[in-house]
């Protein structure tokens, strides 16, 4: 696993170096958006979907702001808005940024379909749009995220490994993400490709707005329907929901069953240390954020994305979107040192504070 983490770091460096060159070159290739060439004094609109999940405020926002400054010699400005999980609010935020004439938008959509009209408004105003983390609909100019089906496969494979020979001795519960998030469908597809036929799926839910309290209520319903002695594991699509699920399991007196997660949130990593949560998916946010900033700066300056985005993806409304998909790592108690600590996401003291110190000492995390 150390090799996997090193490979990701090397990949991040390669993408970053190539993209930095693209954003700073003074070649004559203009992007198909028709944007006029601009200097470093650009205005980047950044719209993130919510602030309940720790990653957006802790990682994505400051990382993108830092990279934009770096790529523009300190002259670029990031105008930020957070929709707090409200699609209508996010559409209004796009309208405001169009009115204020930002040079480019980076949008992590609350609802990938509902944002399409606003993306078109931006496009009609000559403002290119980078879809960040979730593939929004509408005339998107670029996209960066993680390989979302691989995320689901990684979670499913980890759950099978944890269950071992007992994989069919009972039933699992699948707690998928929100039906308005296209990533959730891809996570689900990837997980099913691994789990179908190898486990018995007793109950499956699409969790409204990814909210932990909704996952908690769904889990309570699953326990009531299936019986607490029949549940042998839980597929949870992210760490926030895993927290709500584990609360429900504890309340029902269910312990020592594997629960998956995603995002490597601090609380999730701490639950992994204590054994309450089996795994999370570590997604190297610095690489994703850097790529989004590089795409945005290049588009705002009217430059080609050819040296940044080597892949193409299709959305339901737009074909062949220039894209960068970032690899992921399965995070368990065995590789915390080689992932989130090595990459500077958390320190040992952050993870092992207070009541977690004894569990950290037990697994050699010090």
Secondary structure, DSSP 8 states (H G I E B T S, - for coil): -HHHHHHHHHHHHHHHHHHHHHHH---S---TT------S--EEEEEES-SSSHHIIIIIHHHHHHHHHHHTTT--EEEEEE-TT-HHHHHHHHHHHHHTT-SEEEE--SSTTTTHHHHHHHHHTT-EEEEESS--SSS-SEEEEE-HHHHHHHHHHHHHHHHGGGTTSSEEEEEE--TT-HHHHHHHHHHHHHHBTTB-EEEEEE-GGG-HHHHHHHHHHHHHHH-TTTEEEEEESSHHHHHHHHHHHHHTT--S-EE---S--HHHHHHHHHTSS--EEEE-HHHHHHHHHHHHHHHHTT---TTT--EEE--SS-SSEEEEEE-EEEE-TTSTIIIIITTTSS-HHHHT-GGGHHHHHHTT--
